Amino acid sequence: MSDIVYTYTDEAPAMATFSLYPIIKKFLNEAGISISLSDISLAGRIMANFSQDLKPDQGIPDYLEILGDSTNDKFANIIKLPNISASIPQLNAAIDELRKKGINVPLYPTNPKNDDEKEINEIYAKVLGSAVNPVLRQGNSDRRSVKAVKDYAKEFPHKVGSWDKSSKTCVRYMNDGDFYSNEKSHLFDEAANLKVEFISKNGEKSTLKQNLSIQKNEIVDATFMSVNKLEDFIKQCIDEAKKNDIIFSIHLKATMMKISDPVIFGHAVRVYFKELFNEFKDEISKLKFNEKDGLKDLENKLENSNLKDKIKPKLVQIYNNNPRIAMVDSDKGITNLHVPSDIIVDASMAAMIRNGGKMWDKDGKADDCMAVIPDKTYATLYESVIENLKEHGKLDPAKIGSVSNIGLMAKKAEEYGSHDKTFIMQNDGTIIVSDDKNREIFKFEVCKGDIFRMCQAKDDAIKNWVELAANRAQITKSKTIFWLDEKRAHDNIMINQVKKYLKELDTNGLDLEILAPQDAAKLTLEIIRKGKDVISVTGNVLRDYLTDLFPILELGTSAKMLSVVPLLQGGGMFETGAGGSAPKIASQLIEENHLRWDSLGEFLALSASLDHLYRVKNTNNALILSNTLEEAISMLLKNDKSPKKNVGELDNRGSHFYLALYWALSLAKNGKELSCKFKNMAKSLQDNEEKILDELSKVQGSSVDVGGYYKFDDEKMSQIMRPSKTLNDIINE
């Protein structure tokens, strides 16, 4: 394996890779450091899993499996860009595109009818949702803003919406029947094998899961959501939003929680459009519409149906009678209920909060809203933040401190590892979880349609997480808060484990505290308003939520965070920020040949990756490259050479040029034994700055053909993303 592996992913980050990767490879090769590209895009993962069915020139290696195996290597060094966590509509769209290209992967069988279809369905299950992160994240997360980025954010603060006490924006969640209220948790004092059985009302028994290996001191949770109570709750929210004349919006994680949350989303669709399903029950059934795929799927199926003229007026009537619904794209009529993967709670809630608690209605008007987050477990975080902002006003990015995060995510910890243990109940009955000695661990009475799930958190991952948190606290001396709720079954056990492992560490002089999410959020906001920093120490889902929320409030985007994953076996993975905005940014390139994707996350990850390479392999050139790259990043920020939003302005390609220029200049001056290798490059880039910028800017303004959305045409993308012959010649020299 090469010294560093750089991942090729999807949408805007993948587009940027065509421009940035040749530059990175040139600089590293000059220093004798190898780097390779691994395709873990959605299309790539599909093709890899069905390589045996494709033509010889179409199959590709299963890079995700290869990288997953490499995480056990102490020399692993992976730079991981944001990838699509595919919903079923996205999966089907990718399959359709591949088949149109002559890559005949099988269709996705929603309801498998035979053994072949069941096998295909199981293979696609490995591609759906959060297929990548649990495989690669064999370590816990350390995400923070580096000084140069934070200083830039303070000097050039982004705009944030104002808050006042009269805002009607609110958060609503279930107080009964949700995952939070039904959760049970168990700490195993010895290794075990678990079995999950379902016993229907008529006594028929079936095994849902068996031979689930549990290690000593592992925490296992089990819970379920009542869909009857869920639908009652959603109906109450719709009525309240209508009464108070605020925008109704639902916020879920239908990508990472790929089994449970699409189902919850489907119930929201069914309740909001209840009249439609009642009046056109048989017609909708014939269309083979599944509400968990969202309203867009229904609209697509209506286009070629004679039912279009009957059903569409009913949809309009429902929109008029129900509360205004939040829009993903007002101009295109795409609502909050159109596509499950369009509204991802961590990104959508952070954007709404930054916007002064407002979302957009169908007329493009920003207004107060009701954020419906059915499960209480983490919804209280957003409720607390919104209450604080109403009371004390908006946060000033020029003055506030920073919130970093230490996140428990190693070994598929907690909810994000629940996919293979999540089941939708087919009948009323009882679920019993027992061990290999036939001892009952959990028991639940469930109804048809209820959503059951189990999660695990392994002891070595928890211990490493606590140690990582204490280490960052020692380094920074910042207030450090463990976000754990003693009233939640899982967290109650986790609190005892945290206290146990903290006693084994040197915590003298550290300011450590354990608080429930709502209290932790309140205290965190109080501290950062004073300009001080806080370390949040959280589980896997809260890690995801906080590393969008606070960076978006502080920096304007989470893509500018440094994200380091020290792998448990000694290697390192370096993530490059969030990809929530990637689809819209990709669309702009296609429509206007302007890519505003900010690769700062990639720059930061590369610097950390090179520093790690130096520490594990004692590669001196890696340290030189890391230090000079840091200087280049600082120069890029100080000179405001990040991509801009509008056509004609500096975009992603121009930002890459400036990174190359500043890095070469820094190497020429401070690169020690590498200096002589970069002097000519630095001079050529500097002498040709005006010419290169002209070549980069004059291509903007017209639509471009990228050869596909999920699988680009490599030659076309290379021409689009490397339009400056002068720059290419210098890099290729």
C-alpha positions in Angstrom: 0.0 0.0 0.0 1.2 3.5 -0.7 2.3 5.9 2.1 -1.1 7.8 1.8 -4.4 6.7 0.4 -6.7 9.5 -0.9 -10.3 8.5 -1.4 -12.4 9.3 -4.5 -16.0 9.9 -3.5 -19.1 11.7 -4.9 -20.6 15.0 -6.1 -18.7 18.2 -5.3 -15.8 16.6 -3.4 -15.2 14.2 -6.3 -15.3 17.1 -8.8 -12.7 18.9 -6.8 -10.5 15.8 -6.7 -9.9 16.1 -10.5 -8.2 19.5 -9.9 -6.6 19.0 -6.5 -5.2 15.4 -6.7 -2.7 16.0 -9.5 -1.3 18.9 -7.6 -1.0 16.9 -4.3 0.5 14.0 -6.2 3.2 16.2 -7.8 4.3 17.7 -4.5 4.4 14.4 -2.7 6.2 12.6 -5.5 8.9 15.3 -5.6 9.5 14.5 -1.9 9.6 10.7 -2.5 6.2 10.1 -0.8 3.7 7.8 -2.6 0.0 8.5 -2.7 -2.8 6.5 -4.4 -6.5 7.0 -5.2 -9.2 4.6 -4.0 -12.7 4.8 -5.4 -15.3 4.5 -2.6 -18.0 6.5 -4.5 -21.6 5.2 -4.5 -21.2 4.1 -8.1 -17.8 2.5 -7.4 -19.2 0.6 -4.4 -22.1 -0.7 -6.6 -19.7 -1.8 -9.4 -17.3 -3.4 -6.9 -20.0 -5.5 -5.3 -21.2 -6.8 -8.7 -17.9 -7.0 -10.5 -18.4 -10.7 -11.2 -21.5 -9.8 -13.3 -19.8 -7.1 -15.3 -17.6 -7.0 -18.4 -13.9 -7.4 -17.6 -13.2 -3.7 -18.3 -16.1 -2.6 -16.0 -15.4 -4.3 -12.8 -13.3 -2.5 -10.1 -11.7 -3.7 -6.9 -13.7 -3.4 -3.7 -11.6 -0.5 -2.4 -13.8 -0.1 0.7 -13.1 -3.6 1.8 -9.4 -3.1 1.1 -9.3 0.1 3.1 -11.3 -1.5 5.9 -8.7 -4.3 6.1 -5.9 -1.7 6.1 -7.3 0.0 9.2 -5.7 -2.8 11.2 -2.3 -1.9 9.9 -0.3 0.4 12.2 0.9 2.3 9.1 -2.5 3.0 7.7 -2.9 6.6 6.5 -6.2 7.4 4.8 -7.6 10.8 3.7 -11.3 10.3 3.6 -13.6 12.8 1.7 -17.4 13.1 2.2 -19.3 10.4 0.3 -23.0 9.8 -0.4 -24.8 7.8 2.3 -27.3 6.5 -0.2 -31.0 6.5 0.4 -33.1 4.1 -1.7 -34.0 6.8 -4.2 -30.3 7.7 -4.6 -29.4 4.1 -5.0 -32.0 3.5 -7.7 -30.9 6.7 -9.5 -27.3 5.5 -9.5 -28.3 2.0 -10.7 -30.3 3.6 -13.5 -27.4 5.8 -14.6 -25.0 2.9 -14.6 -27.3 0.7 -16.6 -27.8 3.5 -19.2 -24.0 3.5 -19.5 -24.0 -0.2 -20.4 -22.8 -1.2 -16.9 -25.5 -3.8 -16.2 -25.7 -4.0 -12.5 -29.0 -5.6 -11.3 -32.0 -3.6 -10.4 -32.7 -3.1 -6.7 -35.5 -5.5 -5.6 -37.5 -3.5 -3.0 -39.5 -6.6 -2.1 -37.5 -9.7 -3.0 -39.6 -12.5 -4.3 -37.0 -15.3 -4.7 -33.6 -16.4 -3.5 -31.7 -14.5 -6.3 -33.5 -11.3 -5.5 -32.9 -11.8 -1.7 -29.2 -12.2 -2.5 -29.1 -9.0 -4.6 -31.1 -7.1 -1.9 -28.5 -8.2 0.7 -25.6 -7.1 -1.4 -27.2 -3.7 -2.0 -27.8 -3.4 1.8 -24.0 -3.1 2.1 -24.1 -0.1 -0.2 -27.1 1.7 1.3 -26.9 4.4 3.9 -23.8 4.7 6.1 -21.9 1.9 4.3 -18.5 3.6 4.4 -18.0 5.2 7.8 -18.5 2.1 10.0 -16.0 0.2 7.9 -13.3 2.9 8.0 -13.9 4.5 11.4 -11.9 1.9 13.4 -11.0 4.6 15.9 -12.6 7.5 17.7 -12.9 11.0 16.4 -11.0 14.2 17.2 -12.6 17.2 15.4 -11.5 20.8 15.9 -10.9 24.1 14.3 -7.2 24.9 13.7 -5.9 28.3 14.8 -5.5 29.7 11.3 -9.1 28.9 10.4 -10.5 30.3 13.6 -8.5 33.5 13.3 -9.8 33.9 9.7 -13.4 33.4 10.9 -13.0 36.1 13.5 -11.4 38.5 11.1 -13.9 37.8 8.3 -17.0 36.7 10.2 -19.8 35.1 8.2 -23.4 36.4 8.4 -25.8 34.9 10.8 -29.5 35.5 11.3 -30.9 37.4 14.2 -32.9 35.9 17.0 -35.4 37.5 19.4 -37.7 36.4 22.2 -40.8 36.7 19.9 -39.6 33.9 17.6 -42.2 31.1 17.3 -39.6 28.6 16.1 -39.6 25.5 18.3 -38.6 21.9 18.5 -41.1 19.1 19.0 -40.3 15.5 20.0 -42.2 12.5 21.4 -42.5 12.1 25.2 -43.7 8.5 25.0 -43.3 5.6 22.7 -40.0 6.7 21.1 -36.5 5.1 21.2 -35.5 7.2 24.2 -38.5 6.2 26.5 -38.4 2.5 25.5 -34.6 2.0 25.7 -33.1 -0.7 27.9 -29.3 -1.3 28.3 -27.1 -4.0 29.7 -23.4 -4.1 30.6 -22.1 -7.6 30.1 -19.7 -8.9 32.9 -18.7 -11.8 30.7 -18.6 -12.7 27.0 -21.8 -14.0 25.5 -23.7 -14.8 22.3 -27.1 -13.2 21.9 -30.2 -14.2 20.1 -33.2 -12.0 19.1 -36.5 -13.8 18.8 -40.0 -12.6 17.9 -43.1 -14.4 19.2 -46.3 -13.4 17.5 -49.6 -13.2 19.3 -50.6 -16.7 18.0 -47.4 -18.2 19.5 -45.4 -18.5 16.2 -41.7 -18.0 16.9 -39.1 -16.6 14.6 -35.4 -15.7 15.0 -34.5 -12.2 13.9 -30.8 -12.4 14.9 -28.6 -15.1 16.3 -24.9 -15.7 17.3 -24.4 -12.0 18.0 -21.0 -12.1 19.7 -20.6 -9.9 22.8 -17.4 -9.1 24.6 -16.8 -8.7 28.3 -17.7 -5.2 29.5 -19.5 -4.4 26.3 -22.7 -2.3 26.5 -25.7 -3.4 24.5 -28.9 -1.4 24.1 -32.3 -2.4 22.8 -35.3 -0.2 22.1 -38.3 0.3 19.8 -40.4 3.1 18.5 -44.2 2.8 18.5 -45.5 3.8 15.1 -49.0 4.3 16.3 -47.7 6.9 18.9 -45.4 8.3 16.2 -48.4 9.0 13.8 -50.4 10.5 16.7 -47.5 12.7 17.5 -47.0 13.9 13.9 -50.7 14.7 13.6 -50.5 16.8 16.8 -47.5 18.7 15.4 -49.3 19.3 12.1 -52.3 20.7 13.9 -50.1 22.9 16.2 -48.1 24.3 13.3 -51.3 25.1 11.4 -52.8 26.8 14.5 -49.6 28.9 15.1 -49.1 29.6 11.4 -45.5 28.4 11.3 -43.7 26.2 8.8 -43.8 22.5 9.5 -40.5 20.6 9.0 -39.3 17.1 9.9 -35.6 16.4 10.5 -34.2 12.9 10.4 -31.1 11.0 9.5 -32.4 8.8 6.7 -28.8 8.2 5.3 -26.9 7.1 8.4 -29.9 5.5 10.0 -30.8 3.8 6.8 -33.3 1.3 8.2 -35.3 3.2 10.8 -35.4 6.8 9.7 -36.7 6.2 6.1 -39.6 4.3 7.8 -40.2 7.2 10.2 -40.0 9.6 7.2 -42.6 7.5 5.4 -45.0 7.8 8.4 -44.6 11.6 8.2 -45.5 11.5 4.5 -48.5 9.3 5.2 -49.8 11.5 8.0 -49.3 14.8 6.2 -51.0 13.4 3.1 -53.5 11.3 4.9 -56.5 12.5 2.8 -54.6 11.5 -0.4 -53.9 8.0 0.9 -57.5 7.6 2.0 -59.1 8.8 -1.2 -56.7 7.1 -3.6 -55.7 4.0 -1.7 -56.1 1.6 -4.5 -54.7 3.9 -7.2 -51.6 4.6 -5.2 -51.1 0.9 -4.5 -51.1 0.2 -8.2 -48.4 2.8 -8.7 -46.2 0.7 -6.3 -45.4 3.9 -4.4 -43.7 3.5 -1.1 -44.0 6.5 1.2 -40.6 6.1 2.7 -39.1 7.0 -0.7 -40.8 10.4 -0.5 -43.2 12.5 -2.5 -40.8 12.9 -5.4 -41.1 9.2 -6.1 -44.9 9.5 -6.3 -44.6 12.5 -8.6 -42.3 10.6 -10.9 -44.7 7.7 -11.1 -47.6 10.0 -11.8 -45.9 11.5 -14.8 -46.5 8.4 -16.9 -49.9 7.7 -15.3 -53.5 8.6 -16.3 -54.0 9.3 -12.6 -51.9 12.5 -12.8 -54.9 14.8 -13.4 -56.8 13.3 -10.5 -54.1 13.2 -7.8 -52.2 16.4 -8.4 -55.2 18.7 -7.6 -55.6 16.7 -4.4 -52.0 17.4 -3.5 -52.5 21.1 -4.0 -55.6 21.0 -1.8 -53.7 19.3 1.0 -50.9 21.8 0.8 -53.5 24.6 1.2 -55.3 22.9 4.1 -52.3 21.9 6.0 -49.6 24.1 7.6 -47.0 25.5 5.3 -44.3 22.9 4.7 -40.5 23.6 4.7 -38.9 23.7 1.3 -35.6 22.2 0.2 -35.9 24.2 -3.1 -38.8 26.7 -3.3 -38.0 27.4 -7.0 -38.4 23.7 -8.0 -41.2 23.0 -5.6 -39.2 20.4 -3.6 -40.6 20.1 -0.1 -39.3 18.7 3.2 -41.1 15.5 2.4 -40.0 14.9 -1.2 -36.8 12.9 -0.7 -35.7 11.4 2.6 -32.0 12.2 2.0 -32.6 15.9 1.3 -33.2 16.8 5.0 -30.4 15.5 7.1 -31.0 16.6 10.7 -27.4 17.7 11.6 -27.0 19.9 8.5 -30.7 21.1 8.3 -31.0 22.1 11.9 -27.6 23.8 11.9 -28.6 25.8 8.8 -32.0 26.8 10.3 -30.4 27.9 13.6 -27.8 30.0 11.7 -30.6 31.5 9.7 -32.3 32.9 12.9 -34.6 30.0 13.3 -36.2 30.4 9.9 -36.9 28.0 7.0 -38.4 28.7 3.6 -41.9 28.2 2.4 -43.2 27.5 -1.2 -43.0 31.2 -2.0 -39.4 31.5 -0.9 -40.3 33.4 2.2 -38.2 32.7 5.3 -40.4 32.3 8.4 -40.4 30.7 11.9 -40.8 27.0 11.9 -41.5 23.9 13.9 -38.6 21.4 13.8 -40.1 17.9 14.3 -37.5 15.5 15.5 -39.6 12.5 16.7 -37.0 10.7 18.9 -36.3 12.7 22.1 -32.8 11.3 22.6 -30.9 14.2 20.9 -33.8 16.6 20.1 -33.3 18.3 23.5 -29.9 19.6 22.3 -31.6 21.7 19.6 -34.4 22.7 21.9 -31.9 24.0 24.4 -29.8 25.9 21.8 -32.9 27.6 20.4 -34.2 28.6 23.8 -30.7 30.1 24.6 -30.6 32.1 21.3 -34.1 33.4 21.9 -33.1 34.6 25.3 -29.6 35.9 24.7 -29.6 36.6 20.9 -27.4 35.4 18.1 -23.8 34.3 18.4 -21.1 36.7 17.0 -18.6 34.6 15.0 -16.0 37.4 15.5 -16.1 37.0 19.2 -17.1 33.5 20.2 -14.8 30.7 21.3 -14.6 27.3 19.7 -16.3 23.9 20.3 -14.2 20.9 19.5 -15.3 17.3 19.7 -14.1 13.9 20.9 -16.5 11.4 19.5 -17.0 7.7 20.3 -17.3 5.9 17.0 -14.8 3.1 17.0 -16.0 -0.4 16.1 -19.5 0.7 14.9 -20.3 2.1 18.3 -23.9 3.0 19.3 -26.7 3.8 16.9 -24.7 3.9 13.7 -23.8 0.3 14.2 -27.5 -0.8 14.6 -28.3 -1.6 10.9 -28.0 -5.3 11.1 -30.0 -5.4 14.3 -32.9 -3.1 13.2 -36.2 -4.8 12.3 -39.7 -3.6 11.3 -42.3 -5.7 13.1 -44.6 -7.7 10.7 -47.1 -8.5 13.4 -48.1 -7.8 17.0 -46.1 -9.8 19.5 -43.1 -10.0 21.9 -39.4 -9.5 21.2 -37.0 -11.4 23.6 -33.3 -11.0 23.6 -31.5 -13.8 25.4 -27.9 -15.1 25.8 -26.4 -18.5 25.1 -27.4 -19.7 28.6 -31.1 -18.9 27.8 -31.1 -15.9 30.2 -33.5 -13.2 29.2 -31.6 -9.9 28.7 -34.4 -7.7 27.2 -38.1 -8.1 26.6 -40.5 -5.8 24.6 -44.2 -5.9 23.7 -44.5 -4.5 20.2 -47.1 -3.9 17.6 -47.1 -4.4 13.8 -45.0 -1.7 12.1 -43.0 -0.8 15.2 -39.3 -0.2 14.7 -36.9 -2.3 16.9 -33.2 -1.8 17.0 -30.1 -2.9 19.1 -26.8 -1.1 19.4 -23.4 -2.0 20.8 -20.4 -0.2 22.3 -17.3 -2.1 22.9 -15.2 -1.6 26.0 -11.8 -0.9 24.3 -13.5 1.7 22.1 -15.0 3.4 25.2 -11.7 3.3 27.1 -9.8 4.8 24.2 -12.5 7.5 23.8 -12.1 8.6 27.5 -8.3 8.6 27.2 -8.5 10.7 24.0 -10.8 13.2 25.7 -8.5 13.5 28.8 -5.5 13.9 26.5 -7.1 16.8 24.6 -8.1 18.3 27.9 -4.5 18.1 29.1 -3.2 19.7 26.0 -5.7 22.6 25.8 -6.8 23.1 29.5 -10.3 23.8 28.1 -13.5 23.0 29.8 -14.4 19.4 28.9 -18.0 18.2 29.0 -19.2 14.6 28.5 -22.7 14.9 27.0 -24.4 12.0 28.8 -27.9 11.8 30.2 -28.3 9.8 33.4 -32.0 9.4 32.7 -31.3 7.5 29.5 -30.6 3.8 29.9 -27.5 3.6 27.7 -25.9 6.8 29.1 -26.5 5.8 32.7 -24.2 2.8 32.2 -21.8 4.9 30.2 -21.5 7.5 32.9 -20.2 4.8 35.3 -17.7 3.6 32.7 -16.4 7.1 32.1 -15.9 7.7 35.8 -14.1 4.3 36.1 -11.7 5.1 33.3 -11.1 8.7 34.4 -9.9 7.4 37.8 -7.2 5.5 35.9 -5.9 8.7 34.3 -4.1 11.8 35.4 -6.9 14.4 35.5 -5.3 16.7 38.0 -6.1 20.3 37.1 -8.6 19.4 34.4 -12.1 20.9 34.3 -14.2 17.9 33.5 -18.0 17.6 33.8 -20.8 15.2 32.9 -24.1 16.8 31.7 -27.2 15.8 29.9 -27.3 17.2 26.3 -29.7 20.0 27.0 -27.6 21.2 30.0 -24.3 20.7 28.2 -25.6 22.8 25.3 -26.6 25.6 27.6 -23.3 25.7 29.4 -21.3 25.4 26.2 -23.1 28.4 24.7 -22.4 30.4 27.9 -18.7 29.6 27.7 -18.2 30.3 24.0 -20.1 33.7 24.3 -17.2 34.7 26.6 -14.7 33.8 23.9 -13.5 30.7 25.6 -13.2 27.2 24.2 -15.0 23.9 25.1 -14.3 20.3 24.3 -17.5 18.3 23.8 -17.1 14.6 24.5 -20.0 12.7 22.9 -21.3 9.4 21.5 -21.5 8.7 17.8 -24.7 10.5 16.8 -24.1 13.6 18.9 -20.6 13.8 17.4 -22.3 14.1 14.0 -24.7 16.7 15.2 -22.3 18.9 17.1 -19.6 18.8 14.4 -22.1 20.4 12.1 -23.9 22.7 14.5 -21.0 24.6 16.2 -18.7 24.8 13.2 -21.5 26.2 11.1 -22.2 28.8 13.8 -18.5 29.6 14.3 -17.0 29.2 10.8 -20.0 29.2 8.4 -19.3 25.6 7.4 -18.3 22.3 9.0 -16.0 21.6 6.0 -13.3 23.8 7.5 -12.8 21.5 10.6 -9.8 19.3 11.1 -11.0 15.8 11.6 -8.6 13.2 12.9 -9.4 9.6 13.6 -6.5 7.9 15.5 -7.1 4.3 14.5 -7.1 1.8 17.4 -4.2 -0.2 15.8 -2.0 2.9 15.5 -2.8 4.1 12.0 -4.6 7.3 11.1 -7.6 8.4 9.1 -8.1 12.1 8.3 -11.6 13.2 7.3 -12.2 16.4 5.4 -15.5 17.8 6.8 -19.1 17.4 6.0 -20.7 17.0 2.5 -24.2 18.3 3.3 -23.9 21.1 0.7 -22.2 18.9 -1.9 -25.3 18.2 -4.1 -26.2 21.9 -4.6 -22.6 22.8 -5.2 -22.3 20.0 -7.8 -25.4 21.3 -9.6 -23.9 24.8 -9.9 -20.8 23.4 -11.6 -23.0 21.5 -14.1 -25.2 24.6 -14.7 -22.6 27.3 -14.6 -19.1 25.7 -14.6 -18.4 27.3 -11.3 -17.4 25.1 -8.4 -17.6 26.8 -5.0 -16.6 23.7 -3.0 -14.0 24.7 -0.4 -11.2 22.2 -0.3 -9.8 23.6 3.0 -10.9 20.4 4.7 -8.7 18.4 2.3 -5.8 20.8 2.8 -6.0 20.4 6.6 -6.4 16.6 6.4 -3.4 16.3 4.1 -1.2 18.4 6.5 -2.3 16.2 9.4 -1.7 13.1 7.3 1.8 14.1 6.4 2.6 14.9 10.1 1.3 11.5 11.1 3.4 9.9 8.3 6.5 11.6 9.8 5.6 10.3 13.3 5.0 6.7 12.4 7.6 6.2 9.7 10.1 8.9 10.6 9.8 10.3 7.1 11.6 13.7 7.4 10.3 14.9 4.0 6.7 14.4 5.3 7.3 16.8 8.2 8.8 19.4 5.8 5.7 19.1 3.5 3.4 19.3 6.5 5.0 22.4 8.0 5.2 24.2 4.7 1.6 23.2 3.8 0.4 24.8 7.1 2.2 28.0 6.0 0.5 27.8 2.6 -2.9 27.3 4.2 -2.3 30.3 6.4 -1.3 32.4 3.5 -4.3 31.3 1.5 -6.7 32.3 4.3 -5.0 35.6 5.0 -5.1 36.5 1.3 -8.8 35.4 1.1 -8.2 32.9 -1.7 -11.0 30.5 -0.7 -13.7 29.8 -3.4 -16.5 32.4 -3.8 -20.2 31.7 -4.6 -20.7 33.5 -7.9 -19.7 33.0 -11.5 -16.7 35.0 -12.5 -15.2 35.0 -9.0 -12.4 32.7 -7.8 -13.7 29.1 -7.5 -12.4 25.8 -6.3 -9.9 25.5 -9.2 -8.5 29.0 -8.5 -8.1 28.2 -4.8 -6.2 25.1 -5.8 -3.8 27.2 -7.9 -3.2 29.5 -4.9 -2.5 26.6 -2.7 0.1 25.2 -5.1 1.6 28.7 -5.4 1.9 29.3 -1.7 3.0 25.8 -1.0 5.8 26.0 -3.6 6.8 29.4 -2.3 7.0 28.1 1.3 9.0 25.0 0.2 11.4 27.1 -1.9 12.1 29.3 1.2 11.7 26.9 4.1 11.8 23.4 2.5 15.4 22.6 3.6 16.7 19.8 1.4 13.5 20.0 -0.7 13.9 23.7 -1.5 15.8 23.3 -4.7 13.1 21.0 -6.1 10.4 23.7 -5.8 12.2 26.9 -6.7 11.5 26.7 -10.4 7.9 25.7 -9.8 7.4 28.6 -7.4 8.8 31.0 -9.9 6.8 29.7 -12.8 3.5 29.8 -10.8 4.2 33.3 -9.6 5.3 34.6 -13.0 2.2 33.1 -14.7 -0.4 34.0 -12.0 -2.4 36.4 -14.2 -2.4 34.1 -17.2 -3.5 31.1 -15.1 -6.3 33.0 -13.4 -7.5 34.2 -16.8 -7.5 30.6 -18.2 -9.4 29.5 -15.1 -12.0 32.2 -15.1 -12.9 32.5 -18.8 -14.4 29.0 -18.9 -17.1 29.9 -16.3 -20.7 30.9 -17.0 -21.9 28.1 -19.3 -23.3 24.6 -18.5 -21.0 21.7 -18.9 -21.4 18.0 -19.6 -19.8 15.9 -16.9 -20.9 12.6 -18.4 -23.2 11.6 -15.5 -24.0 12.4 -11.9 -23.0 9.3 -10.0 -20.3 8.2 -12.4 -18.5 11.1 -14.2 -16.8 10.7 -17.5 -13.2 11.0 -16.3 -11.9 12.6 -19.4 -14.6 15.2 -19.5 -14.2 16.0 -15.8 -10.5 16.3 -16.1 -10.9 18.8 -18.9 -13.5 20.8 -16.9 -11.5 20.8 -13.7 -8.1 21.4 -15.3 -8.8 24.1 -17.9 -5.5 26.0 -17.5 -2.9 24.6 -19.9 -0.3 26.8 -18.3 -1.0 25.5 -14.8 -1.2 21.9 -16.1 2.2 22.2 -17.9 3.9 23.5 -14.7 2.4 20.7 -12.6 3.2 18.0 -15.2 6.7 19.3 -15.7 
